[in-house]
């Protein structure tokens, strides 16, 4: 059995789509299948600049030697039709945030509704859907779209070890120029040099420019990493930190959170539905107060209480005690997440294989 996983050529521009693909490839390669299955996983390399062709062109130059083709987030309707017509299985991994992109003329399928496309595609028995979170599964279920819950997570092959803890906290803006991550509001807190943390902001040039981050570089306890990095460099940045701050108005999955959990970070995060799902049983975290403030494309939107965040940032010694006493708990938590993901993906693939 050959499984292809879509990955876009983006010149080291780390996007959630490609990170999802990396997680899937590593997970499926580690599944315990019988040798007789002859199970092989490959990347299906696509050009991001040609997304219009993949979405609208039915004569796709895609190899047909695969049995299963997995695509995160973006519906490539032309490619899907080509593969389904050739009796190939497609597994699609949707993201709530993708709905918004289909409303604008710069997306090749803007004339369609994202959910309507999923409802239509699901009529084909060769089309399957994987949900990364229960939030996504419930969202799809509300529109009578069936999916298999997978439970995405980053995982490290090596267990987390005790290490020297420095008062440096990471803020990852990602590459999106939307205002959903409250980046300026968070950075403004650290202009107060009495906060017992140094803030390191990992960002990209487009976000740096849009949010005018240059205005913060004069402060001694604020550092800006302003460059596009590959996955290895991103991992190195995360490994060098013990704390993460993640305050967002809404969240479709939370790759940043998943990466931080896998590194054993102590996490400052809002107490809202998508973050409770990932962090409720994780010991190294503290929730920041928030309240609901309407919706944003099928997601609940939250207002953060920044006074509460600032107050909780002062309790540095308390977090040291938690970190020093939870190494075993965090490793168990990560192993459980890994086991759940392995089991769910294997069950879903078994359904296809047995056919």
C-alpha positions in Angstrom: 0.0 0.0 0.0 1.4 3.4 -1.0 0.2 6.6 0.8 0.9 10.0 -0.6 0.8 13.1 1.6 0.5 16.5 0.0 3.2 19.0 0.8 3.7 22.4 -0.8 7.0 23.8 -2.1 7.2 27.1 -0.2 10.9 27.9 0.0 11.2 27.1 3.7 8.2 29.2 4.5 6.7 27.2 7.4 2.9 26.9 7.0 0.4 24.9 9.0 -0.4 22.8 5.9 3.1 21.5 5.6 3.5 21.0 9.3 0.3 18.9 9.3 1.8 16.8 6.5 5.0 16.3 8.4 3.1 15.1 11.5 1.1 12.7 9.4 4.1 11.3 7.6 6.1 10.7 10.8 3.0 9.1 12.5 2.1 6.8 9.6 5.7 5.7 9.1 5.8 4.6 12.7 2.5 2.6 12.6 3.0 -1.1 13.4 1.8 -2.7 10.2 2.5 -6.3 9.1 5.3 -6.7 6.7 2.9 -8.3 4.2 1.1 -4.9 3.9 4.1 -3.4 2.1 3.2 0.0 3.6 5.1 3.0 2.0 4.6 6.7 2.7 5.7 9.4 0.3 5.3 13.1 -0.1 3.2 14.4 -3.0 5.2 17.6 -3.8 3.0 20.3 -5.2 3.8 23.9 -6.3 1.9 26.4 -4.1 2.0 28.9 -7.0 0.0 26.4 -9.1 -2.8 25.9 -6.6 -5.3 27.3 -9.2 -4.4 24.5 -11.6 -4.8 21.8 -8.8 -8.2 23.3 -7.9 -9.7 23.7 -11.4 -7.7 21.5 -13.8 -9.1 18.0 -14.1 -6.1 16.7 -16.1 -3.6 16.8 -13.2 -0.1 15.6 -13.5 -0.3 13.6 -10.3 1.1 10.0 -10.0 -1.5 7.3 -9.9 0.7 4.6 -8.3 -0.7 5.5 -4.8 -3.6 3.9 -3.0 -4.3 6.7 -0.5 -3.8 10.5 -1.0 -3.9 12.7 2.1 -4.5 16.5 1.8 -4.5 18.9 4.7 -6.7 22.1 4.8 -7.1 23.2 1.1 -9.6 21.5 -1.2 -8.0 20.9 -4.6 -11.2 20.0 -6.4 -9.6 19.3 -9.8 -7.0 17.0 -8.3 -9.6 15.3 -6.1 -11.8 14.6 -9.1 -8.9 13.2 -11.1 -7.9 10.8 -8.3 -11.5 9.8 -7.4 -12.3 9.0 -11.0 -9.3 6.7 -10.9 -10.7 4.9 -7.8 -8.0 6.4 -5.5 -8.8 7.0 -1.8 -8.6 10.6 -0.6 -8.3 11.6 3.0 -8.9 15.2 3.7 -7.8 17.0 7.0 -9.9 20.2 7.2 -9.3 23.3 9.3 -12.0 25.7 10.4 -9.9 28.7 9.4 -9.9 27.6 5.8 -13.6 28.5 5.4 -12.7 32.2 5.4 -10.2 31.9 2.5 -12.9 30.6 0.2 -14.9 33.8 0.4 -12.4 35.9 -1.5 -11.6 36.2 -5.2 -7.9 35.4 -4.6 -8.9 31.8 -3.9 -9.5 29.6 -6.9 -12.6 28.1 -5.4 -14.0 31.3 -4.0 -17.3 30.8 -5.8 -18.0 27.7 -3.7 -18.8 27.2 -0.1 -16.2 25.2 1.7 -18.7 23.1 3.7 -20.9 22.5 0.6 -17.8 21.1 -1.2 -17.1 18.7 1.6 -20.8 17.6 1.7 -20.6 17.0 -2.1 -17.3 15.2 -2.0 -18.4 13.0 0.9 -21.0 11.3 -1.4 -18.1 9.5 -3.0 -17.2 6.4 -1.0 -13.5 6.9 -1.8 -13.4 10.3 0.0 -12.7 10.3 3.8 -12.3 13.1 6.4 -10.0 13.2 9.4 -10.7 15.7 12.2 -7.7 17.0 14.2 -9.7 18.0 17.2 -13.1 17.3 18.7 -13.9 21.0 18.1 -13.5 20.3 14.3 -15.3 17.0 14.5 -18.3 18.7 16.2 -18.3 21.6 13.8 -18.4 19.2 10.8 -21.1 17.1 12.5 -23.3 20.1 12.8 -23.4 20.2 9.0 -23.9 16.4 8.7 -20.4 15.8 7.5 -18.9 12.6 8.9 -15.3 12.4 10.0 -12.9 10.2 12.0 -11.4 11.9 15.0 -7.6 11.6 14.9 -6.2 13.8 17.7 -3.2 15.5 16.1 -0.1 16.1 18.1 3.6 16.8 17.8 5.7 14.2 19.6 9.3 13.7 20.4 11.0 10.3 20.2 13.1 11.2 23.2 11.4 11.9 26.6 11.6 15.4 28.1 14.5 15.7 30.5 14.9 18.1 33.4 17.0 21.1 32.4 18.1 24.5 33.5 15.2 26.9 33.4 15.7 30.5 32.3 13.2 33.3 32.7 12.7 33.6 28.9 9.2 33.3 27.4 8.5 32.6 23.7 5.7 34.2 21.6 5.3 32.7 18.2 3.3 35.0 15.8 3.3 32.5 13.0 3.1 33.9 9.5 -0.5 35.2 9.5 -1.0 39.0 9.3 -4.5 38.7 10.9 -5.0 40.3 14.3 -6.2 37.1 16.1 -3.1 36.5 18.2 -3.1 39.7 20.2 0.6 40.1 19.5 0.9 43.8 20.1 -1.2 43.7 23.3 1.1 40.9 24.6 4.3 42.7 23.7 3.1 45.9 25.3 3.0 44.2 28.7 6.7 43.4 28.5 7.6 47.1 28.2 7.3 46.9 32.0 10.7 45.8 33.0 9.4 44.6 36.3 7.9 41.5 34.6 10.2 38.6 35.7 10.5 37.3 32.1 12.4 38.3 28.9 10.1 38.0 25.9 11.4 36.4 22.6 9.1 37.1 19.7 9.5 34.7 16.7 7.9 36.3 13.7 8.2 36.7 10.0 9.0 39.9 7.9 5.4 40.4 6.8 4.1 40.2 10.4 7.0 42.3 11.7 6.2 45.1 9.2 2.4 45.0 9.6 2.5 45.1 13.4 5.4 47.7 13.5 7.5 45.4 15.8 10.5 47.7 15.3 9.1 50.0 17.9 9.8 47.3 20.6 13.4 46.6 19.8 14.6 49.4 22.1 13.4 47.5 25.2 16.0 45.4 27.0 13.6 42.5 27.9 12.1 42.2 24.4 13.9 40.3 21.6 12.5 40.0 18.0 13.5 37.0 15.7 12.4 38.4 12.4 13.1 35.8 9.7 11.6 32.9 7.8 12.9 29.7 9.2 12.8 26.0 8.2 11.3 23.3 10.4 14.7 22.4 12.0 15.4 26.0 13.0 11.9 26.3 14.4 12.4 23.2 16.5 15.7 24.6 17.8 14.0 27.8 18.8 11.4 26.0 20.7 13.9 23.7 22.4 15.7 26.7 23.8 12.7 27.8 25.8 10.8 26.6 28.9 7.8 29.0 28.6 5.3 29.9 26.0 2.6 32.5 25.9 -0.3 31.8 23.6 -3.2 34.3 23.7 -5.6 34.2 20.7 -9.1 35.3 19.8 -9.9 31.9 18.3 -8.1 28.8 17.2 -8.8 26.1 14.6 -6.2 23.7 16.0 -3.2 25.2 17.6 0.0 23.9 16.1 2.0 26.2 18.4 0.4 24.7 21.4 1.0 21.2 20.2 4.7 21.9 19.5 5.1 23.5 23.0 3.4 20.5 24.7 5.8 18.2 22.9 8.7 20.3 24.3 7.3 20.4 27.8 6.9 24.1 28.0 5.0 25.9 30.7 2.2 27.6 28.8 0.2 30.8 29.4 -3.1 30.4 27.5 -6.7 31.5 27.5 -9.4 29.4 29.2 -11.6 28.8 26.1 -13.0 25.8 24.3 -10.2 25.0 21.8 -7.4 25.4 24.4 -9.1 23.5 27.1 -9.3 20.5 24.7 -5.6 20.5 24.3 -4.4 21.6 27.8 -7.0 20.6 30.4 -5.0 17.5 31.5 -1.6 19.1 30.8 0.2 20.0 34.1 2.5 22.8 32.9 0.0 25.5 32.1 -1.9 28.3 33.7 -5.2 29.6 32.1 -5.8 33.3 31.6 -9.3 34.7 32.1 -11.3 35.6 29.1 -14.9 36.1 27.9 -16.8 35.1 24.8 -17.3 37.9 22.2 -19.3 36.6 19.3 -18.1 34.3 16.6 -15.6 34.2 13.7 -16.5 31.8 10.9 -17.9 29.0 12.9 -15.5 29.6 15.9 -16.2 31.2 19.2 -14.2 34.4 19.6 -12.7 35.4 22.9 -11.6 38.7 24.7 -8.5 38.2 26.8 -8.1 39.7 30.3 -4.6 41.2 30.0 -4.7 42.4 33.6 -5.0 38.8 34.6 -2.2 37.8 32.3 0.1 40.5 33.7 -0.8 39.5 37.3 0.0 35.8 36.6 3.3 36.6 34.8 4.7 37.8 38.2 4.4 34.3 39.8 7.6 33.1 38.3 8.8 31.0 41.3 5.5 29.1 41.4 6.0 28.0 37.8 9.5 26.8 38.5 8.1 24.5 41.2 5.5 23.1 38.8 8.1 22.4 36.1 10.5 20.8 38.5 7.8 18.4 39.7 6.0 17.4 36.5 8.5 15.9 34.2 7.0 12.4 34.5 3.5 13.7 34.2 4.3 15.6 31.0 6.1 12.6 29.4 3.0 10.4 30.2 0.7 13.1 28.8 2.7 13.2 25.5 2.9 9.4 25.3 -0.8 9.1 25.8 -1.5 11.7 23.0 0.9 9.8 20.7 -0.8 6.5 21.4 -4.2 7.9 20.8 -3.2 9.4 17.5 -1.4 6.2 16.4 -4.4 4.1 17.3 -7.0 6.4 15.6 -5.0 6.7 12.3 -4.4 3.0 12.2 -8.1 2.2 12.7 -9.0 4.6 10.0 -6.4 3.2 7.5 -7.4 -0.3 8.4 -11.0 0.4 7.2 -9.6 1.3 3.8 -7.0 -1.5 3.7 -9.5 -4.2 4.5 -11.6 -3.1 1.6 
